[in-house]
Amino acid sequence: MLKTHTVKKGKSVTRMAVLAPLVLAPALVATPAGAVGTASEGTAVTMGARALCSGTATALPYKWSKTSKSCSYTSPARNWRGYIMVDWSVQGGTNQSACVQGRMSSARNPKPKWQSIGCGKNGKGKVSWPANTASMLEIRVKSMNPVHIANVRYSI
């Protein structure tokens, strides 16, 4: 079960998920259909309508970038599909192309295997995410153009 902590800000109250010692983040509620929202909102945000989380990663030619860690969430305990979809694209209007890999790291499995999300100018791919697991989405990219860097924006 996800442990939460209540934080008061003036007249409003926000429920926060405790992800690590001294770190608080909005408690998320995910449904099997992929809708996600914070526990304090009580409403769902459809992943297709608005990105739940996004980040960027930049890479040199033919070299994997440093890991981008912008998204941390807890998957539901039951009725979970076992993966999360990641959309990505290189900077528009450029001659960039990239290969993108992702993984969901957790306290139980801090270094899972990298999973390919695709190569080219944009793409969409699945990253495995076990049920009832607080995890950090990690993304790395590699520029596939011998003279250009690759600026990749990703979202879930």
C-alpha positions as CSV (number, residue, x, y, z in Angstrom):
1,M,0.0,0.0,0.0
2,L,1.2,3.5,-0.8
3,K,2.1,5.5,2.3
4,T,1.0,9.1,2.1
5,H,1.6,12.3,4.2
6,T,-0.8,15.2,4.4
7,V,0.8,18.7,3.8
8,K,-1.2,21.8,4.7
9,K,-0.7,25.0,2.7
10,G,-2.9,27.7,4.1
11,K,-6.5,26.6,3.6
12,S,-5.6,23.8,1.1
13,V,-4.5,20.3,2.0
14,T,-2.4,18.1,-0.4
15,R,-1.8,14.4,0.0
16,M,1.8,13.5,-0.8
17,A,3.3,10.0,-1.4
18,V,6.5,9.2,0.6
19,L,8.9,7.8,-2.1
20,A,12.1,8.0,-0.1
21,P,13.3,9.5,3.2
22,L,12.6,13.2,3.3
23,V,11.2,13.2,-0.3
24,L,7.5,13.9,-0.9
25,A,5.7,13.8,-4.3
26,P,2.0,14.0,-5.2
27,A,0.3,10.6,-4.6
28,L,-0.8,9.2,-8.0
29,V,-3.7,6.9,-8.7
30,A,-3.4,5.0,-12.0
31,T,-6.2,2.9,-13.7
32,P,-5.8,0.0,-16.0
33,A,-6.9,2.2,-18.9
34,G,-3.9,4.4,-18.3
35,A,-5.7,7.4,-16.8
36,V,-3.7,9.0,-14.0
37,G,-4.3,11.8,-11.5
38,T,-3.2,12.8,-8.0
39,A,-5.0,11.5,-5.0
40,S,-5.8,15.1,-3.9
41,E,-7.5,15.9,-7.3
42,G,-9.9,13.0,-7.2
43,T,-10.1,13.2,-11.0
44,A,-8.2,11.3,-13.8
45,V,-6.0,12.9,-16.4
46,T,-5.9,11.0,-19.6
47,M,-2.3,10.3,-20.7
48,G,-3.2,11.0,-24.4
49,A,-4.7,14.4,-23.7
50,R,-1.9,15.7,-21.5
51,A,1.5,14.3,-20.7
52,L,1.7,13.0,-17.1
53,C,5.4,13.7,-17.1
54,S,8.1,14.8,-19.6
55,G,11.8,15.3,-19.8
56,T,14.7,15.9,-22.1
57,A,18.0,14.2,-22.8
58,T,20.9,15.3,-25.1
59,A,23.5,13.0,-26.6
60,L,26.7,13.1,-28.6
61,P,27.1,11.1,-31.8
62,Y,27.2,7.3,-31.2
63,K,27.6,7.7,-27.4
64,W,24.9,7.0,-24.8
65,S,23.9,10.1,-22.8
66,K,23.8,10.4,-19.1
67,T,20.5,9.0,-17.7
68,S,17.6,11.5,-17.6
69,K,15.5,10.9,-14.5
70,S,12.4,13.2,-14.6
71,C,9.5,10.9,-13.7
72,S,8.9,8.9,-10.5
73,Y,5.6,7.2,-9.8
74,T,4.0,4.2,-8.1
75,S,2.1,1.6,-10.2
76,P,-1.2,0.2,-9.0
77,A,-1.2,-3.1,-7.0
78,R,-4.0,-4.8,-9.1
79,N,-5.2,-4.8,-12.7
80,W,-2.0,-3.2,-14.0
81,R,-0.9,-3.8,-17.6
82,G,2.8,-4.2,-16.6
83,Y,4.3,-1.4,-18.8
84,I,4.2,2.3,-19.4
85,M,4.1,3.9,-22.9
86,V,6.8,6.5,-23.6
87,D,6.5,9.0,-26.5
88,W,9.7,10.7,-27.8
89,S,10.9,12.9,-30.6
90,V,14.1,14.8,-31.6
91,Q,14.1,18.6,-31.9
92,G,11.9,19.5,-34.8
93,G,13.3,21.2,-38.0
94,T,16.7,19.7,-37.5
95,N,18.8,16.9,-39.1
96,Q,18.9,15.0,-35.8
97,S,18.1,11.3,-35.3
98,A,18.5,9.2,-32.2
99,C,18.1,5.9,-30.5
100,V,16.3,5.9,-27.2
101,Q,16.2,3.4,-24.4
102,G,14.3,3.3,-21.1
103,R,13.9,1.4,-17.9
104,M,12.0,1.7,-14.6
105,S,14.4,1.5,-11.7
106,S,13.2,0.8,-8.1
107,A,14.6,0.1,-4.7
108,R,14.2,-3.6,-5.3
109,N,15.7,-3.5,-8.8
110,P,18.0,-0.4,-9.1
111,K,19.6,-1.3,-12.4
112,P,17.2,-3.2,-14.6
113,K,18.1,-4.0,-18.2
114,W,17.7,-1.1,-20.7
115,Q,14.8,-1.6,-23.1
116,S,14.8,-0.1,-26.6
117,I,12.1,2.5,-27.3
118,G,13.2,3.0,-30.9
119,C,15.5,4.9,-33.3
120,G,14.8,7.7,-35.8
121,K,13.2,11.1,-35.4
122,N,10.3,10.1,-33.2
123,G,8.7,7.0,-31.7
124,K,6.7,5.4,-29.0
125,G,7.6,2.3,-27.0
126,K,6.8,0.2,-23.9
127,V,8.9,0.1,-20.8
128,S,8.2,-2.7,-18.4
129,W,6.8,-1.6,-15.0
130,P,5.8,-4.2,-12.4
131,A,2.6,-3.8,-10.4
132,N,2.7,-2.1,-7.0
133,T,6.2,-0.6,-7.5
134,A,7.5,2.8,-6.8
135,S,9.8,3.4,-9.7
136,M,11.9,6.1,-11.5
137,L,11.7,6.3,-15.3
138,E,15.2,6.5,-16.7
139,I,15.8,7.5,-20.3
140,R,19.1,7.6,-22.2
141,V,19.7,8.5,-25.9
142,K,22.4,8.2,-28.5
143,S,22.7,10.5,-31.5
144,M,22.8,8.5,-34.8
145,N,24.1,11.4,-36.9
146,P,28.0,11.5,-37.1
147,V,28.2,15.3,-36.8
148,H,25.1,16.4,-34.8
149,I,24.0,16.0,-31.2
150,A,20.5,14.7,-30.5
151,N,18.1,16.7,-28.3
152,V,15.3,14.3,-27.4
153,R,12.1,15.2,-25.6
154,Y,10.1,12.4,-24.0
155,S,6.8,12.1,-22.2
156,I,4.6,9.5,-20.5
